[in-house]
Amino acid sequence: MPFRPRLRPLRHTLLATGAAAALSVGLLTAAAPAAPAATSLPCDLYAAGGTPCVAAHSTTRALYASYNGPLYQVRRARDNATRDIGVLGAGGVANAAAQDSFCAGTSCLITVIYDQSGRNNRLTQAPPGGFSGPAAGGYDNLAAATAAPITVAGHKAYGVYVAPGTGYRNNSTNGVAKGDQAEGMYAVLDGTHYNGGCCFDYGNAETNSRDNGNGTMEAIYFGNIKVWGYGTGNGPWIMADLENGLFSGVNARYNANDPSISHRYLTAVVKGGPNHWAIRGGNAQSGSLSTFYNGVRPNVAGYNPMRKEGAIILGIGGDNSHGSAGTFYEGVMTSGYPSDATENAVQANITAAGYGR
């Protein structure tokens, strides 16, 4: 009690000082520019261009600046337990340490590749297909979770390593283009991991896992098979799997403008609309996209108009042909035909992401 009169003035002084400091901070805050918005990621850029993502798959990073959910799920052999692997923070790279901890001392498989678009177009183990060979026999294999280790912006991450027999699919999708509707897609791939098997695809396919005829698919293909189509050199090539044909341009087989391309990290683009489609590609670590074809549909019956069915495949053909090899890191599918300018902005974001750095 006898000390209260002496503390009260000190308390008032401290409060006054604090108020002055708060006012000063408030003035400084008001004078400072607003904090910049989070960097736009691929699906933000597609949305800004009027062609929003309807599917967004990646095991390496978020594809929306606001995305803070799971990228993929792994299942470990020891006890069949599963774990979702997310990002280090909103809009960030994969939390590979969570996978390493969960899978320590055993092996893991990638069981689900989640869809970041909110449409639940996730990819899971592909079911048997209508191919007359071994693809018809049973469910495809799942990718080993640690088979494709890389770095993204200095952080460890894992890709989806597709060995022959491996495949993912979703035959019941939401919002994916059907019929002759316009769409776009890109994928970041390992340009050094490929083969001549059919067919390392990512994109739009039949909903019954069968070959339903010309024009019932529209997917990115990467590899060096020459049975249906090819470009210059010995491959590999980015082509479009349109069912019953891998097309490198307007011609059914050879098209001189589709080059062999094998960057360690490769950006592959296919897009299509009514009697119009294009192939683009580039180095996912640096530089811009090149256009390898931009024109009318192939000069073969059945591809104009298209009859797309709207399933999504990864690592296999539309009829579940699964003799292919490749590695997938990220990819999206859009509603509408993206402009070159939008795709160029997406490519700039991909190169800035720091694959392999």
MARMIGU-392054 format. One record per residue (C-alpha): residue number from 0; x, y, z. Coordinates in Angstrom, 1 decimal, padded with zeros to 4 digits. Each point is the difference from the previous one (the first is absolute). Last residue first. Layout:
<lumzas>
<voti:NUM; xx:X; yy:Y; zz:Z>
...
</lumzas>
This chain:
<lumzas>
<voti:356; xx:017.6; yy:-026.6; zz:-058.1>
<voti:355; xx:-001.4; yy:-003.0; zz:-001.9>
<voti:354; xx:-003.3; yy:001.7; zz:-000.5>
<voti:353; xx:000.2; yy:003.5; zz:001.2>
<voti:352; xx:-003.6; yy:001.3; zz:-000.1>
<voti:351; xx:001.2; yy:003.0; zz:-002.1>
<voti:350; xx:000.0; yy:-002.2; zz:-003.1>
<voti:349; xx:-003.5; yy:-001.2; zz:000.7>
<voti:348; xx:-001.2; yy:003.6; zz:000.7>
<voti:347; xx:001.4; yy:001.2; zz:-003.4>
<voti:346; xx:-001.7; yy:-003.0; zz:-001.7>
<voti:345; xx:-003.3; yy:001.0; zz:001.6>
<voti:344; xx:000.4; yy:003.5; zz:-001.3>
<voti:343; xx:000.7; yy:-001.4; zz:-003.5>
<voti:342; xx:-003.0; yy:-002.2; zz:000.3>
<voti:341; xx:-002.2; yy:003.1; zz:000.7>
<voti:340; xx:001.6; yy:001.9; zz:-002.9>
<voti:339; xx:-000.5; yy:-003.0; zz:-002.4>
<voti:338; xx:-003.7; yy:000.2; zz:000.9>
<voti:337; xx:-001.8; yy:-002.8; zz:001.8>
<voti:336; xx:-002.8; yy:-001.9; zz:-001.8>
<voti:335; xx:-002.8; yy:-000.5; zz:002.5>
<voti:334; xx:-000.4; yy:-001.9; zz:003.2>
<voti:333; xx:003.5; yy:-001.0; zz:001.1>
<voti:332; xx:002.1; yy:-003.1; zz:000.8>
<voti:331; xx:003.0; yy:000.1; zz:002.2>
<voti:330; xx:003.4; yy:-001.6; zz:000.5>
<voti:329; xx:002.8; yy:-000.7; zz:002.5>
<voti:328; xx:003.0; yy:-002.3; zz:000.5>
<voti:327; xx:-000.5; yy:-002.9; zz:-002.4>
<voti:326; xx:002.6; yy:-002.6; zz:-000.8>
<voti:325; xx:000.0; yy:-002.3; zz:-003.0>
<voti:324; xx:-000.3; yy:-003.6; zz:-001.3>
<voti:323; xx:-002.6; yy:-001.6; zz:-002.2>
<voti:322; xx:-001.4; yy:-003.5; zz:-000.5>
<voti:321; xx:-003.2; yy:000.8; zz:001.7>
<voti:320; xx:-002.8; yy:-000.1; zz:-002.6>
<voti:319; xx:-003.0; yy:000.9; zz:002.2>
<voti:318; xx:-002.4; yy:000.5; zz:-002.9>
<voti:317; xx:000.6; yy:003.8; zz:000.2>
<voti:316; xx:003.8; yy:-000.5; zz:000.2>
<voti:315; xx:002.0; yy:000.0; zz:003.2>
<voti:314; xx:002.3; yy:002.1; zz:002.2>
<voti:313; xx:-002.7; yy:002.3; zz:001.4>
<voti:312; xx:-003.6; yy:000.0; zz:-001.1>
<voti:311; xx:-003.0; yy:002.3; zz:000.4>
<voti:310; xx:-003.6; yy:-000.8; zz:-001.2>
<voti:309; xx:-001.9; yy:002.6; zz:-001.9>
<voti:308; xx:-001.5; yy:-001.8; zz:-003.0>
<voti:307; xx:001.5; yy:001.9; zz:-003.0>
<voti:306; xx:-001.9; yy:-000.4; zz:-003.2>
<voti:305; xx:001.8; yy:002.4; zz:-002.3>
<voti:304; xx:-001.6; yy:001.6; zz:-003.0>
<voti:303; xx:002.2; yy:-000.4; zz:-002.0>
<voti:302; xx:002.2; yy:-002.9; zz:001.0>
<voti:301; xx:-001.9; yy:-002.9; zz:-001.5>
<voti:300; xx:001.4; yy:000.0; zz:-003.6>
<voti:299; xx:003.7; yy:000.9; zz:-000.4>
<voti:298; xx:001.4; yy:003.4; zz:-000.9>
<voti:297; xx:000.9; yy:000.7; zz:003.6>
<voti:296; xx:-001.8; yy:003.0; zz:001.6>
<voti:295; xx:000.8; yy:003.5; zz:-001.2>
<voti:294; xx:002.9; yy:002.1; zz:001.1>
<voti:293; xx:002.7; yy:000.7; zz:002.5>
<voti:292; xx:003.0; yy:-002.4; zz:000.1>
<voti:291; xx:003.5; yy:000.1; zz:001.5>
<voti:290; xx:-000.5; yy:003.2; zz:002.0>
<voti:289; xx:003.0; yy:000.8; zz:002.2>
<voti:288; xx:-000.3; yy:000.8; zz:003.7>
<voti:287; xx:002.4; yy:002.4; zz:001.7>
<voti:286; xx:003.3; yy:-000.3; zz:001.7>
<voti:285; xx:001.2; yy:-001.7; zz:003.1>
<voti:284; xx:-000.5; yy:-003.0; zz:002.3>
<voti:283; xx:-003.1; yy:-001.5; zz:-001.5>
<voti:282; xx:001.6; yy:-000.1; zz:-003.4>
<voti:281; xx:-002.6; yy:000.4; zz:-002.7>
<voti:280; xx:-003.1; yy:-001.3; zz:-001.7>
<voti:279; xx:-003.0; yy:000.8; zz:-002.1>
<voti:278; xx:-002.5; yy:-002.1; zz:-002.0>
<voti:277; xx:-003.1; yy:001.6; zz:-001.4>
<voti:276; xx:-003.7; yy:-000.6; zz:-000.9>
<voti:275; xx:-002.8; yy:001.3; zz:-002.2>
<voti:274; xx:-003.0; yy:-001.6; zz:-001.6>
<voti:273; xx:-002.2; yy:000.9; zz:003.0>
<voti:272; xx:002.4; yy:000.3; zz:002.9>
<voti:271; xx:003.3; yy:-001.4; zz:001.1>
<voti:270; xx:003.0; yy:000.4; zz:002.2>
<voti:269; xx:003.2; yy:-002.0; zz:000.5>
<voti:268; xx:003.0; yy:001.2; zz:002.1>
<voti:267; xx:003.2; yy:-001.7; zz:001.2>
<voti:266; xx:002.4; yy:001.6; zz:002.4>
<voti:265; xx:003.2; yy:-002.0; zz:000.4>
<voti:264; xx:002.5; yy:-000.4; zz:002.9>
<voti:263; xx:003.1; yy:-001.9; zz:-001.1>
<voti:262; xx:-000.6; yy:001.4; zz:-003.5>
<voti:261; xx:-000.7; yy:-002.6; zz:-002.6>
<voti:260; xx:-001.5; yy:001.4; zz:-003.2>
<voti:259; xx:-000.1; yy:-001.5; zz:-003.4>
<voti:258; xx:-001.7; yy:002.5; zz:-002.2>
<voti:257; xx:-003.5; yy:000.3; zz:-001.3>
<voti:256; xx:000.2; yy:002.3; zz:-003.1>
<voti:255; xx:000.7; yy:-002.8; zz:-002.5>
<voti:254; xx:-003.3; yy:-001.9; zz:000.5>
<voti:253; xx:000.1; yy:-003.7; zz:-000.8>
<voti:252; xx:-003.0; yy:-002.3; zz:000.6>
<voti:251; xx:-003.6; yy:000.9; zz:-000.3>
<voti:250; xx:000.7; yy:003.6; zz:-001.2>
<voti:249; xx:-001.4; yy:003.0; zz:001.8>
<voti:248; xx:002.6; yy:000.1; zz:002.7>
<voti:247; xx:002.0; yy:-002.4; zz:002.2>
<voti:246; xx:-003.0; yy:-002.3; zz:000.4>
<voti:245; xx:-000.2; yy:-003.2; zz:002.0>
<voti:244; xx:-002.9; yy:-001.9; zz:-001.6>
<voti:243; xx:-002.7; yy:-002.5; zz:000.8>
<voti:242; xx:-001.1; yy:002.3; zz:002.8>
<voti:241; xx:000.8; yy:003.8; zz:-000.1>
<voti:240; xx:003.4; yy:-000.5; zz:001.7>
<voti:239; xx:001.7; yy:003.4; zz:-000.7>
<voti:238; xx:003.8; yy:000.1; zz:-000.4>
<voti:237; xx:003.0; yy:001.1; zz:001.8>
<voti:236; xx:003.0; yy:-001.8; zz:-001.5>
<voti:235; xx:002.8; yy:-002.2; zz:001.2>
<voti:234; xx:001.3; yy:-000.3; zz:-002.6>
<voti:233; xx:002.2; yy:-001.4; zz:-002.7>
<voti:232; xx:000.3; yy:003.1; zz:-002.1>
<voti:231; xx:-003.0; yy:002.0; zz:-001.4>
<voti:230; xx:-003.5; yy:-000.8; zz:000.9>
<voti:229; xx:-002.1; yy:-003.1; zz:000.6>
<voti:228; xx:-003.4; yy:-001.6; zz:-000.5>
<voti:227; xx:-001.8; yy:-003.3; zz:000.2>
<voti:226; xx:002.5; yy:-002.8; zz:000.6>
<voti:225; xx:002.9; yy:002.3; zz:000.7>
<voti:224; xx:000.4; yy:-000.4; zz:003.8>
<voti:223; xx:002.5; yy:002.5; zz:001.4>
<voti:222; xx:-001.7; yy:001.3; zz:003.1>
<voti:221; xx:-002.3; yy:002.7; zz:001.4>
<voti:220; xx:-003.7; yy:000.1; zz:-000.6>
<voti:219; xx:-002.3; yy:002.9; zz:001.1>
<voti:218; xx:-003.7; yy:-001.0; zz:-000.2>
<voti:217; xx:-003.1; yy:000.5; zz:-002.1>
<voti:216; xx:-002.1; yy:-003.2; zz:-000.2>
<voti:215; xx:-003.2; yy:-001.1; zz:-001.7>
<voti:214; xx:001.0; yy:001.4; zz:-003.3>
<voti:213; xx:000.4; yy:-003.3; zz:-001.9>
<voti:212; xx:-001.7; yy:-002.9; zz:001.7>
<voti:211; xx:-001.3; yy:-001.2; zz:003.3>
<voti:210; xx:003.2; yy:-001.7; zz:001.1>
<voti:209; xx:-000.9; yy:-001.2; zz:003.5>
<voti:208; xx:000.5; yy:001.2; zz:003.6>
<voti:207; xx:-003.7; yy:000.8; zz:000.4>
<voti:206; xx:000.2; yy:003.7; zz:000.3>
<voti:205; xx:002.2; yy:000.6; zz:-003.0>
<voti:204; xx:002.9; yy:002.4; zz:000.2>
<voti:203; xx:001.1; yy:003.6; zz:000.7>
<voti:202; xx:003.5; yy:000.7; zz:001.3>
<voti:201; xx:003.4; yy:-001.4; zz:000.9>
<voti:200; xx:001.5; yy:-002.7; zz:-002.2>
<voti:199; xx:002.9; yy:-002.4; zz:000.0>
<voti:198; xx:-001.4; yy:-002.5; zz:-002.6>
<voti:197; xx:000.9; yy:-002.4; zz:-001.4>
<voti:196; xx:003.6; yy:-001.1; zz:000.1>
<voti:195; xx:002.9; yy:001.7; zz:-001.7>
<voti:194; xx:001.7; yy:001.2; zz:003.1>
<voti:193; xx:000.3; yy:003.0; zz:002.3>
<voti:192; xx:002.0; yy:001.5; zz:002.8>
<voti:191; xx:002.4; yy:002.8; zz:-001.2>
<voti:190; xx:-002.7; yy:002.7; zz:-000.4>
<voti:189; xx:-001.1; yy:-000.5; zz:003.6>
<voti:188; xx:-003.5; yy:001.6; zz:-000.2>
<voti:187; xx:-001.8; yy:003.3; zz:000.8>
<voti:186; xx:-003.5; yy:-000.4; zz:-001.5>
<voti:185; xx:-002.3; yy:002.4; zz:-001.8>
<voti:184; xx:-003.6; yy:000.0; zz:-000.9>
<voti:183; xx:-002.6; yy:002.0; zz:-001.9>
<voti:182; xx:-003.7; yy:-000.4; zz:-000.8>
<voti:181; xx:-002.6; yy:000.8; zz:-002.6>
<voti:180; xx:-003.3; yy:-001.9; zz:-000.2>
<voti:179; xx:-000.3; yy:-002.3; zz:-003.1>
<voti:178; xx:-001.5; yy:-002.9; zz:002.0>
<voti:177; xx:000.9; yy:000.3; zz:003.7>
<voti:176; xx:002.3; yy:002.3; zz:001.9>
<voti:175; xx:000.6; yy:-000.8; zz:003.7>
<voti:174; xx:-002.5; yy:001.7; zz:002.4>
<voti:173; xx:-000.3; yy:-002.8; zz:002.6>
<voti:172; xx:001.5; yy:-003.5; zz:-000.6>
<voti:171; xx:-001.1; yy:-003.6; zz:000.2>
<voti:170; xx:002.6; yy:-002.1; zz:-001.9>
<voti:169; xx:003.0; yy:001.1; zz:002.1>
<voti:168; xx:003.3; yy:-001.7; zz:-000.8>
<voti:167; xx:003.5; yy:-000.9; zz:001.1>
<voti:166; xx:002.4; yy:-002.5; zz:-001.6>
<voti:165; xx:003.1; yy:-002.2; zz:000.5>
<voti:164; xx:000.6; yy:-003.1; zz:-002.2>
<voti:163; xx:003.1; yy:001.3; zz:-001.6>
<voti:162; xx:001.8; yy:002.3; zz:002.6>
<voti:161; xx:-001.6; yy:003.3; zz:000.8>
<voti:160; xx:001.9; yy:002.0; zz:002.6>
<voti:159; xx:-002.3; yy:002.6; zz:001.6>
<voti:158; xx:002.3; yy:002.8; zz:001.2>
<voti:157; xx:001.5; yy:000.5; zz:003.5>
<voti:156; xx:001.1; yy:003.1; zz:001.8>
<voti:155; xx:003.0; yy:001.4; zz:001.9>
<voti:154; xx:000.2; yy:003.7; zz:000.5>
<voti:153; xx:002.6; yy:002.2; zz:-001.8>
<voti:152; xx:-002.6; yy:001.9; zz:-002.1>
<voti:151; xx:-001.3; yy:-003.4; zz:-001.1>
<voti:150; xx:002.3; yy:-003.0; zz:000.5>
<voti:149; xx:-000.3; yy:-003.4; zz:-001.4>
<voti:148; xx:-000.7; yy:-003.6; zz:001.1>
<voti:147; xx:-001.7; yy:-002.3; zz:-002.6>
<voti:146; xx:-000.2; yy:-003.6; zz:001.3>
<voti:145; xx:-001.0; yy:001.0; zz:003.6>
<voti:144; xx:-003.8; yy:-000.5; zz:-000.1>
<voti:143; xx:000.1; yy:-003.1; zz:-002.2>
<voti:142; xx:-002.7; yy:000.5; zz:-002.6>
<voti:141; xx:-003.2; yy:-002.2; zz:000.2>
<voti:140; xx:-000.5; yy:-003.0; zz:-002.3>
<voti:139; xx:-003.0; yy:-000.2; zz:-002.3>
<voti:138; xx:-003.2; yy:-001.9; zz:000.9>
<voti:137; xx:-000.6; yy:-003.2; zz:-001.8>
<voti:136; xx:000.2; yy:-002.0; zz:-003.2>
<voti:135; xx:-001.1; yy:002.3; zz:-002.7>
<voti:134; xx:003.4; yy:001.7; zz:-000.2>
<voti:133; xx:001.6; yy:-003.3; zz:-000.7>
<voti:132; xx:-001.1; yy:000.0; zz:-003.7>
<voti:131; xx:-003.4; yy:000.6; zz:-001.5>
<voti:130; xx:-000.2; yy:003.6; zz:001.2>
<voti:129; xx:-003.4; yy:000.5; zz:001.5>
<voti:128; xx:001.1; yy:001.3; zz:003.3>
<voti:127; xx:000.7; yy:-001.3; zz:003.6>
<voti:126; xx:-000.2; yy:002.7; zz:002.7>
<voti:125; xx:002.5; yy:002.8; zz:000.5>
<voti:124; xx:001.1; yy:000.6; zz:003.6>
<voti:123; xx:-001.1; yy:003.5; zz:001.1>
<voti:122; xx:000.0; yy:003.5; zz:-001.4>
<voti:121; xx:-002.0; yy:002.8; zz:001.6>
<voti:120; xx:-002.7; yy:002.0; zz:-001.9>
<voti:119; xx:-001.5; yy:001.2; zz:003.3>
<voti:118; xx:-001.2; yy:003.3; zz:-001.5>
<voti:117; xx:001.8; yy:002.2; zz:002.5>
<voti:116; xx:002.8; yy:000.8; zz:-002.5>
<voti:115; xx:002.8; yy:-001.6; zz:002.1>
<voti:114; xx:-000.8; yy:-003.5; zz:-001.3>
<voti:113; xx:001.7; yy:-002.6; zz:002.2>
<voti:112; xx:002.4; yy:-002.6; zz:-001.3>
<voti:111; xx:-001.0; yy:-003.2; zz:001.9>
<voti:110; xx:001.8; yy:-003.3; zz:000.7>
<voti:109; xx:003.7; yy:000.9; zz:-000.4>
<voti:108; xx:001.8; yy:-003.1; zz:001.3>
<voti:107; xx:002.2; yy:-000.3; zz:003.1>
<voti:106; xx:002.9; yy:-002.2; zz:001.1>
<voti:105; xx:001.2; yy:-000.7; zz:003.5>
<voti:104; xx:002.6; yy:001.1; zz:002.6>
<voti:103; xx:-001.1; yy:003.7; zz:-000.2>
<voti:102; xx:-003.2; yy:000.4; zz:-002.1>
<voti:101; xx:-001.7; yy:002.4; zz:002.5>
<voti:100; xx:003.1; yy:002.0; zz:000.7>
<voti:99; xx:001.0; yy:000.3; zz:-003.7>
<voti:98; xx:-003.6; yy:000.9; zz:-001.0>
<voti:97; xx:-000.2; yy:002.8; zz:002.6>
<voti:96; xx:003.5; yy:001.2; zz:-001.0>
<voti:95; xx:-001.3; yy:000.4; zz:-003.6>
<voti:94; xx:-002.3; yy:002.8; zz:001.1>
<voti:93; xx:-000.8; yy:001.1; zz:-003.6>
<voti:92; xx:000.7; yy:003.5; zz:-001.1>
<voti:91; xx:-002.0; yy:003.2; zz:000.8>
<voti:90; xx:-003.2; yy:001.8; zz:-000.9>
<voti:89; xx:-001.1; yy:-000.2; zz:003.6>
<voti:88; xx:002.7; yy:-001.5; zz:002.2>
<voti:87; xx:002.4; yy:-003.0; zz:000.0>
<voti:86; xx:-002.4; yy:-001.8; zz:-002.2>
<voti:85; xx:-002.0; yy:-003.2; zz:000.5>
<voti:84; xx:000.7; yy:-003.7; zz:000.1>
<voti:83; xx:-003.0; yy:-002.1; zz:001.1>
<voti:82; xx:000.9; yy:-003.1; zz:001.9>
<voti:81; xx:-001.2; yy:-003.6; zz:-000.4>
<voti:80; xx:000.5; yy:-003.1; zz:002.1>
<voti:79; xx:000.5; yy:-003.3; zz:-001.8>
<voti:78; xx:001.9; yy:-001.4; zz:003.0>
<voti:77; xx:003.6; yy:-000.4; zz:-001.2>
<voti:76; xx:-000.6; yy:000.7; zz:-003.7>
<voti:75; xx:-000.7; yy:003.7; zz:000.4>
<voti:74; xx:-002.8; yy:001.8; zz:-001.8>
<voti:73; xx:000.6; yy:003.5; zz:-001.4>
<voti:72; xx:-002.5; yy:002.8; zz:-000.7>
<voti:71; xx:000.4; yy:003.0; zz:-002.2>
<voti:70; xx:000.0; yy:003.8; zz:-000.1>
<voti:69; xx:-001.9; yy:000.7; zz:003.3>
<voti:68; xx:-001.4; yy:003.4; zz:000.8>
<voti:67; xx:001.5; yy:003.5; zz:000.3>
<voti:66; xx:-000.9; yy:001.5; zz:-003.3>
<voti:65; xx:-000.2; yy:003.8; zz:000.0>
<voti:64; xx:002.6; yy:000.7; zz:-002.6>
<voti:63; xx:-001.5; yy:-002.7; zz:-002.2>
<voti:62; xx:002.1; yy:-002.7; zz:-001.6>
<voti:61; xx:001.5; yy:-001.3; zz:003.2>
<voti:60; xx:003.2; yy:-001.9; zz:-000.3>
<voti:59; xx:001.8; yy:-003.3; zz:-000.8>
<voti:58; xx:-002.6; yy:-002.8; zz:-000.1>
<voti:57; xx:-002.2; yy:001.9; zz:-002.4>
<voti:56; xx:-003.4; yy:-000.2; zz:-001.5>
<voti:55; xx:-002.4; yy:002.8; zz:-001.0>
<voti:54; xx:-003.3; yy:-000.7; zz:-001.6>
<voti:53; xx:-002.8; yy:002.4; zz:-001.1>
<voti:52; xx:002.5; yy:002.8; zz:-000.4>
<voti:51; xx:-001.5; yy:003.4; zz:-001.0>
<voti:50; xx:000.2; yy:001.3; zz:-003.6>
<voti:49; xx:-000.9; yy:003.7; zz:000.3>
<voti:48; xx:003.6; yy:001.2; zz:000.0>
<voti:47; xx:-000.1; yy:000.9; zz:003.6>
<voti:46; xx:-001.2; yy:-003.5; zz:000.8>
<voti:45; xx:003.0; yy:-001.5; zz:-002.0>
<voti:44; xx:002.4; yy:002.2; zz:002.0>
<voti:43; xx:-001.5; yy:-001.0; zz:003.3>
<voti:42; xx:000.3; yy:-003.6; zz:-001.1>
<voti:41; xx:003.7; yy:000.4; zz:-000.8>
<voti:40; xx:001.0; yy:001.8; zz:003.1>
<voti:39; xx:-000.4; yy:003.7; zz:000.7>
<voti:38; xx:002.5; yy:001.4; zz:002.5>
<voti:37; xx:-001.7; yy:000.9; zz:003.3>
<voti:36; xx:-001.3; yy:003.5; zz:000.1>
<voti:35; xx:002.4; yy:002.8; zz:000.9>
<voti:34; xx:-000.2; yy:001.6; zz:003.4>
<voti:33; xx:-001.7; yy:003.4; zz:-000.2>
<voti:32; xx:002.3; yy:003.0; zz:-000.2>
<voti:31; xx:001.2; yy:001.6; zz:003.2>
<voti:30; xx:-001.6; yy:003.3; zz:001.1>
<voti:29; xx:-002.7; yy:-001.6; zz:002.0>
<voti:28; xx:002.4; yy:-002.3; zz:001.7>
<voti:27; xx:002.4; yy:002.8; zz:000.8>
<voti:26; xx:-002.9; yy:002.0; zz:001.5>
<voti:25; xx:-001.2; yy:-003.0; zz:002.0>
<voti:24; xx:003.5; yy:-000.7; zz:001.2>
<voti:23; xx:000.3; yy:003.7; zz:001.2>
<voti:22; xx:-003.4; yy:-000.2; zz:001.6>
<voti:21; xx:001.0; yy:-003.2; zz:001.8>
<voti:20; xx:003.2; yy:001.6; zz:001.2>
<voti:19; xx:-001.9; yy:003.0; zz:001.3>
<voti:18; xx:-002.5; yy:-002.2; zz:001.7>
<voti:17; xx:002.8; yy:-002.0; zz:001.5>
<voti:16; xx:001.8; yy:003.1; zz:001.3>
<voti:15; xx:-003.3; yy:001.2; zz:001.5>
<voti:14; xx:-000.6; yy:-003.3; zz:001.6>
<voti:13; xx:003.6; yy:-000.1; zz:001.4>
<voti:12; xx:-000.4; yy:003.6; zz:001.4>
<voti:11; xx:-003.3; yy:-000.9; zz:001.6>
<voti:10; xx:001.5; yy:-003.0; zz:001.6>
<voti:9; xx:002.9; yy:002.0; zz:001.3>
<voti:8; xx:-002.5; yy:002.6; zz:001.4>
<voti:7; xx:-001.9; yy:-002.8; zz:001.8>
<voti:6; xx:003.1; yy:-001.8; zz:001.3>
<voti:5; xx:000.9; yy:002.7; zz:002.6>
<voti:4; xx:-003.5; yy:000.4; zz:001.3>
<voti:3; xx:-000.3; yy:-003.7; zz:000.4>
<voti:2; xx:003.1; yy:-000.5; zz:002.1>
<voti:1; xx:-001.6; yy:000.4; zz:003.4>
<voti:0; xx:-002.6; yy:-002.6; zz:-000.8>
</lumzas>
